[in-house]
Amino acid sequence: MTRFDVVIVGAGMAGASLAAELAGQGRVLLLEAEPQPGYHATGRSAAFWTETYGGPAVQPLTSASHALLAAPPPGFAETGFLRPRGALHLAGPAEAAALADFATRFADSGVTLHALDEAAVRARVPRLRAGPWQALWEPSTADIDVAALHAAYLRAARRGGVVLRTGAPLAEARRVAGGWRLVAGGSAIAAGLLVNAAGAWADAVAAIAGAAPLGIRPYRRTMAQLRVEPPAPAALPLVLDIAGRFYFKPEAGGRLWLTPHDETACPPGDAAPEEIDIARALDRFERVADWPVAAVERRWAGLRSFAPDRLPVYGADPACPGFFWFAGQGGFGIQTAPAAARLAAALIHGAAAHPSVAAIDPVRYAPGRASLAG
């Protein structure tokens, strides 16, 4: 039986980033149920970095991740993972109060938000239908190369001696003196610490290990790639409806990526788009934009997993020794990956946190917090 100091369940962005942070600090095993890492949520991300996404309690993690994403350290990647985009938080005539509330929520965060009048909104998104429109402009927003970031974390983990096993779902986990006896992919494994980075399967992994589930639920998010006429300009910003009914962003070749911002509760699995959600996305888009859709070229869906209070869960389970949660990262798990992994690594080793996250209090994300009750 092979023994590891830490076994991480899930090799998507969460597990891969944490494995890279723990690499070289004991023997680490990264388990992935699928034939390749990142098949579910990581591989289906809308691929942007926006400081306000996820709300004020998530924003410190996003902001603290910027330095690594924009200018990775030597040996991690040759170039940064971000490309400037900018985000426009769009409000129609009945949504002025929602826009003002949004600005108030981030007033003390350090995030730059500029109020735009209708002329400034139309200068950035010229094909809007009749308004009046107003918006908040978030200039720091960027596209993020998700595949390159995930690959960089996996490379860093391997260089540090982390063992990756794919096609190895966790089947059994039993507490023993000094740690765990696991069965995954038909192999028996001894582990000191078991880390739950299983995304949509986080509560299922907890149940296997005898830990109480936290109510982390997966939700389906639908995306469509549109061919529009005329083609979308490359300088178009990410456009987010302030009421949360849609967002769209430009893609290569003048295409648009569009979502109805749906969150449909569903069991963990291989999420697939439903025609009603595609139709809903097109209807919402056509209500705000005079921009003919020539074709829906692609459609897909991914899973976003949330705890009851919508915050991520990082930390040791208070009632299950040797079990560590690293889950519930919703749709913001990609953009917060550097900070989240550094915070969790410090908690695991009982060490001082990396300077980039030293000011972030991990208690607000702990699995024993009262707000997890829903």
C-alpha positions as CSV (number, residue, x, y, z in Angstrom):
1,M,0.0,0.0,0.0
2,T,1.5,3.3,-1.1
3,R,1.4,6.0,1.5
4,F,1.0,9.7,0.9
5,D,1.0,12.6,3.3
6,V,-1.8,14.4,1.4
7,V,-4.4,12.9,-1.0
8,I,-6.4,15.5,-2.9
9,V,-9.7,14.3,-4.5
10,G,-10.3,16.2,-7.7
11,A,-7.8,17.5,-10.3
12,G,-9.8,20.4,-11.7
13,M,-8.5,23.9,-11.1
14,A,-9.1,23.7,-7.3
15,G,-7.2,20.4,-6.8
16,A,-4.5,21.2,-9.3
17,S,-3.7,24.6,-7.8
18,L,-3.6,23.3,-4.3
19,A,-1.4,20.3,-5.4
20,A,1.1,22.8,-6.9
21,E,1.2,24.8,-3.7
22,L,1.8,21.7,-1.6
23,A,4.3,20.2,-4.0
24,G,7.7,19.5,-2.4
25,Q,6.2,19.5,1.1
26,G,5.7,15.8,1.6
27,R,4.2,13.2,-0.6
28,V,1.1,14.4,-2.4
29,L,-1.3,12.4,-4.5
30,L,-3.9,14.1,-6.8
31,L,-6.8,11.8,-7.7
32,E,-9.1,12.4,-10.7
33,A,-12.2,10.4,-11.4
34,E,-12.3,11.3,-15.1
35,P,-9.8,10.2,-17.8
36,Q,-8.3,13.7,-17.9
37,P,-8.3,16.6,-15.4
38,G,-10.6,19.6,-15.7
39,Y,-13.3,17.9,-17.7
40,H,-16.3,19.4,-15.9
41,A,-16.4,22.9,-14.4
42,T,-12.8,23.9,-15.3
43,G,-13.0,22.9,-18.9
44,R,-16.3,24.8,-19.4
45,S,-15.6,28.1,-17.8
46,A,-16.7,31.4,-19.4
47,A,-13.1,32.5,-19.0
48,F,-13.0,35.9,-17.4
49,W,-11.5,37.5,-14.4
50,T,-13.8,40.1,-12.8
51,E,-13.1,41.5,-9.3
52,T,-16.8,42.0,-8.4
53,Y,-17.9,38.5,-9.5
54,G,-19.1,36.5,-6.6
55,G,-19.7,39.5,-4.4
56,P,-17.7,41.5,-1.8
57,A,-16.8,38.5,0.3
58,V,-15.2,36.7,-2.7
59,Q,-13.6,39.9,-4.1
60,P,-10.5,39.8,-1.8
61,L,-9.6,36.3,-3.2
62,T,-10.0,37.5,-6.8
63,S,-8.0,40.7,-6.2
64,A,-5.2,38.8,-4.4
65,S,-4.9,36.4,-7.4
66,H,-4.2,39.2,-9.9
67,A,-0.4,39.3,-9.5
68,L,0.2,35.7,-10.3
69,L,-2.3,35.7,-13.1
70,A,-1.0,38.9,-14.7
71,A,2.8,38.2,-14.2
72,P,3.4,34.6,-13.1
73,P,6.7,33.8,-11.4
74,P,9.7,32.5,-13.3
75,G,9.3,28.8,-14.1
76,F,5.5,28.8,-13.7
77,A,4.6,30.2,-17.1
78,E,6.4,32.2,-19.8
79,T,3.5,34.7,-20.1
80,G,0.6,36.0,-18.1
81,F,-2.9,34.5,-18.3
82,L,-4.9,37.7,-18.5
83,R,-5.8,39.9,-21.5
84,P,-7.5,43.3,-20.8
85,R,-11.2,43.3,-21.5
86,G,-13.2,45.6,-19.2
87,A,-16.7,44.8,-17.9
88,L,-19.8,46.9,-18.3
89,H,-22.5,46.3,-15.7
90,L,-25.6,47.3,-17.7
91,A,-28.8,48.8,-16.2
92,G,-32.0,49.6,-18.0
93,P,-34.5,52.4,-17.1
94,A,-36.0,50.4,-14.2
95,E,-32.7,49.3,-12.7
96,A,-31.1,52.5,-11.4
97,A,-31.5,51.4,-7.8
98,A,-29.9,48.0,-8.4
99,L,-26.9,49.8,-10.1
100,A,-26.5,52.2,-7.1
101,D,-26.7,49.3,-4.7
102,F,-24.0,47.4,-6.6
103,A,-21.7,50.4,-6.4
104,T,-22.4,50.8,-2.7
105,R,-21.5,47.2,-2.0
106,F,-18.1,47.6,-3.4
107,A,-17.5,51.2,-2.3
108,D,-14.8,50.3,0.2
109,S,-13.3,47.3,-1.6
110,G,-10.6,49.1,-3.7
111,V,-12.2,47.9,-6.9
112,T,-12.5,50.7,-9.5
113,L,-16.0,51.3,-10.8
114,H,-16.9,54.3,-13.1
115,A,-20.5,55.4,-13.7
116,L,-21.3,55.7,-17.4
117,D,-24.2,57.7,-19.0
118,E,-26.0,56.5,-22.0
119,A,-23.6,58.1,-24.5
120,A,-20.6,56.4,-22.8
121,V,-22.5,53.0,-22.7
122,R,-23.3,53.2,-26.4
123,A,-19.7,54.0,-27.2
124,R,-18.7,50.7,-25.8
125,V,-21.7,48.6,-26.9
126,P,-23.1,50.4,-30.0
127,R,-25.8,47.9,-30.9
128,L,-28.0,48.4,-27.8
129,R,-31.7,48.9,-28.4
130,A,-33.5,52.1,-27.2
131,G,-32.7,52.9,-23.6
132,P,-32.2,54.9,-21.6
133,W,-29.1,52.9,-20.4
134,Q,-26.6,53.5,-17.7
135,A,-23.8,51.3,-16.4
136,L,-20.9,50.9,-14.2
137,W,-17.5,50.3,-15.9
138,E,-15.1,47.9,-14.3
139,P,-11.8,48.5,-16.2
140,S,-9.7,45.8,-14.4
141,T,-11.8,42.9,-15.9
142,A,-9.8,40.6,-18.2
143,D,-10.1,37.5,-20.2
144,I,-8.3,34.5,-18.6
145,D,-6.7,31.6,-20.4
146,V,-8.2,28.9,-18.3
147,A,-6.6,25.9,-20.1
148,A,-3.1,27.5,-19.8
149,L,-3.5,28.2,-16.1
150,H,-4.7,24.7,-15.4
151,A,-1.9,23.2,-17.3
152,A,0.6,25.4,-15.5
153,Y,-0.6,24.2,-12.2
154,L,-0.5,20.6,-13.2
155,R,3.1,21.1,-14.5
156,A,4.2,22.8,-11.3
157,A,2.6,20.0,-9.3
158,R,4.4,17.3,-11.2
159,R,7.7,19.1,-11.0
160,G,7.3,19.1,-7.3
161,G,6.8,15.4,-7.1
162,V,3.0,15.3,-7.0
163,V,1.6,12.0,-8.3
164,L,-1.5,12.4,-10.6
165,R,-3.8,9.4,-11.1
166,T,-6.7,9.8,-13.5
167,G,-9.6,7.5,-14.0
168,A,-9.5,6.9,-10.2
169,P,-12.7,7.8,-8.4
170,L,-12.7,7.6,-4.7
171,A,-14.6,4.5,-3.7
172,E,-13.8,4.0,0.0
173,A,-12.3,6.1,2.8
174,R,-11.9,4.7,6.3
175,R,-10.3,6.5,9.3
176,V,-7.4,4.6,10.9
177,A,-4.7,5.5,13.4
178,G,-2.6,8.3,11.8
179,G,-4.8,8.9,8.8
180,W,-6.9,7.1,6.2
181,R,-7.1,3.9,4.2
182,L,-8.5,4.8,0.8
183,V,-9.6,2.8,-2.3
184,A,-9.5,4.7,-5.6
185,G,-9.3,3.4,-9.1
186,G,-9.0,-0.1,-7.7
187,S,-5.9,0.7,-5.6
188,A,-5.4,0.8,-1.9
189,I,-3.8,4.0,-0.6
190,A,-2.7,5.2,2.8
191,A,-3.1,8.9,3.5
192,G,-2.4,11.3,6.3
193,L,-4.7,14.1,5.2
194,L,-7.7,13.8,2.8
195,V,-8.5,16.9,0.9
196,N,-12.0,17.3,-0.7
197,A,-11.5,19.3,-3.9
198,A,-14.2,17.4,-5.8
199,G,-16.4,20.3,-7.0
200,A,-19.9,19.1,-7.7
201,W,-19.1,15.8,-6.0
202,A,-17.8,17.5,-2.7
203,D,-20.7,16.3,-0.6
204,A,-20.6,12.8,-2.1
205,V,-16.9,12.6,-1.2
206,A,-17.6,13.8,2.3
207,A,-20.2,11.0,2.7
208,I,-17.7,8.4,1.6
209,A,-15.3,9.6,4.2
210,G,-17.9,9.7,7.0
211,A,-18.0,13.5,7.2
212,A,-21.2,15.4,7.4
213,P,-22.2,17.0,4.0
214,L,-22.3,20.8,4.0
215,G,-25.1,21.3,1.5
216,I,-22.8,22.1,-1.4
217,R,-25.1,21.9,-4.5
218,P,-24.2,21.9,-8.2
219,Y,-26.1,24.1,-10.5
220,R,-26.2,24.0,-14.3
221,R,-24.9,27.1,-16.2
222,T,-25.6,27.2,-20.0
223,M,-23.4,28.9,-22.6
224,A,-23.9,29.4,-26.4
225,Q,-21.5,30.6,-29.0
226,L,-23.3,32.9,-31.5
227,R,-22.3,34.0,-35.0
228,V,-23.7,37.6,-35.2
229,E,-24.0,40.0,-38.1
230,P,-22.0,42.2,-38.2
231,P,-19.3,40.3,-36.3
232,A,-18.6,41.3,-32.7
233,P,-15.7,43.8,-32.5
234,A,-12.7,42.5,-30.6
235,A,-12.8,45.5,-28.3
236,L,-16.3,44.8,-27.0
237,P,-16.3,44.5,-23.2
238,L,-17.9,41.8,-21.1
239,V,-21.5,42.9,-20.7
240,L,-23.3,41.8,-17.6
241,D,-26.9,42.6,-16.8
242,I,-27.1,44.2,-13.4
243,A,-30.2,42.1,-12.7
244,G,-28.4,38.9,-13.4
245,R,-30.4,37.8,-16.5
246,F,-27.5,37.4,-18.9
247,Y,-24.0,38.2,-19.8
248,F,-22.1,38.1,-23.1
249,K,-18.6,38.6,-24.3
250,P,-16.7,38.6,-27.6
251,E,-14.8,35.5,-28.8
252,A,-12.4,34.9,-31.7
253,G,-13.7,35.4,-35.2
254,G,-16.2,38.0,-34.3
255,R,-18.4,35.5,-32.3
256,L,-20.2,36.1,-29.0
257,W,-20.4,33.9,-26.0
258,L,-23.8,34.3,-24.3
259,T,-25.5,32.9,-21.2
260,P,-28.9,33.4,-19.6
261,H,-27.1,33.4,-16.3
262,D,-29.1,30.3,-15.3
263,E,-28.6,28.3,-12.1
264,T,-30.6,25.1,-12.3
265,A,-30.1,22.7,-9.4
266,C,-29.1,19.3,-10.8
267,P,-27.2,16.2,-9.6
268,P,-23.4,16.0,-10.2
269,G,-22.6,14.6,-13.6
270,D,-21.8,15.5,-17.2
271,A,-24.0,18.6,-17.6
272,A,-25.7,19.2,-21.0
273,P,-27.5,22.3,-22.3
274,E,-31.3,22.4,-22.6
275,E,-33.0,24.0,-25.5
276,I,-35.3,26.1,-23.2
277,D,-32.2,27.7,-21.7
278,I,-30.7,28.5,-25.1
279,A,-34.0,30.0,-26.2
280,R,-34.2,32.1,-23.0
281,A,-30.6,33.4,-23.5
282,L,-31.5,34.4,-27.1
283,D,-34.7,36.1,-26.0
284,R,-32.9,38.1,-23.3
285,F,-30.1,39.1,-25.7
286,E,-32.5,40.2,-28.4
287,R,-34.4,42.4,-25.9
288,V,-31.3,44.5,-25.3
289,A,-29.3,44.3,-28.5
290,D,-30.3,45.0,-32.1
291,W,-27.8,42.5,-33.3
292,P,-29.0,39.7,-35.7
293,V,-27.9,36.2,-34.7
294,A,-27.0,34.3,-37.8
295,A,-26.4,31.0,-36.0
296,V,-26.0,29.3,-32.7
297,E,-22.7,27.5,-33.5
298,R,-22.0,25.8,-30.2
299,R,-23.8,25.2,-26.9
300,W,-22.6,23.7,-23.7
301,A,-23.2,23.6,-20.0
302,G,-21.1,23.3,-16.9
303,L,-21.6,22.9,-13.2
304,R,-21.1,25.6,-10.5
305,S,-21.2,24.4,-7.0
306,F,-22.2,26.5,-4.0
307,A,-22.5,26.2,-0.3
308,P,-25.7,27.5,1.2
309,D,-24.2,30.9,2.0
310,R,-22.6,31.2,-1.5
311,L,-19.0,31.4,-0.1
312,P,-16.3,28.9,-0.7
313,V,-15.3,26.3,2.0
314,Y,-11.7,26.1,2.9
315,G,-10.5,24.4,6.1
316,A,-10.4,21.3,8.3
317,D,-13.7,19.7,9.1
318,P,-14.3,20.4,12.8
319,A,-16.0,17.0,13.3
320,C,-14.0,14.7,11.0
321,P,-10.2,14.6,11.9
322,G,-7.9,14.5,8.9
323,F,-10.6,15.7,6.4
324,F,-10.0,19.1,4.7
325,W,-12.6,21.0,2.6
326,F,-11.5,22.9,-0.5
327,A,-14.8,23.2,-2.4
328,G,-17.9,25.3,-3.0
329,Q,-16.2,27.7,-5.4
330,G,-19.1,28.5,-7.6
331,G,-18.3,30.3,-10.8
332,F,-15.4,32.1,-9.3
333,G,-13.0,29.2,-8.7
334,I,-10.8,29.9,-11.7
335,Q,-10.3,33.6,-11.0
336,T,-9.6,33.0,-7.3
337,A,-7.4,29.9,-7.7
338,P,-4.0,31.5,-6.8
339,A,-5.2,33.1,-3.6
340,A,-7.4,30.1,-2.6
341,A,-4.6,27.6,-3.0
342,R,-2.2,29.7,-1.1
343,L,-4.7,30.2,1.7
344,A,-5.5,26.5,1.9
345,A,-1.9,25.5,1.8
346,A,-1.1,27.7,4.8
347,L,-4.0,26.2,6.7
348,I,-2.9,22.6,5.9
349,H,0.7,23.2,7.1
350,G,-0.2,25.6,9.9
351,A,2.2,28.1,8.4
352,A,2.2,31.8,7.7
353,A,0.2,32.6,4.6
354,H,1.8,33.8,1.4
355,P,2.1,37.7,1.5
356,S,-0.5,38.0,-1.2
357,V,-3.2,36.5,1.1
358,A,-1.8,37.5,4.5
359,A,-4.6,40.1,5.0
360,I,-7.4,37.7,4.2
361,D,-9.1,36.1,7.2
362,P,-9.7,32.4,6.4
363,V,-12.3,32.1,9.2
364,R,-15.0,33.5,6.9
365,Y,-14.5,30.5,4.6
366,A,-14.2,27.8,7.4
367,P,-16.4,24.7,7.2
368,G,-17.6,25.3,10.7
369,R,-19.0,28.8,10.1
370,A,-22.5,29.5,11.3
371,S,-23.7,30.9,7.9
372,L,-23.4,27.5,6.3
373,A,-26.7,26.6,8.0
374,G,-28.3,28.4,5.0
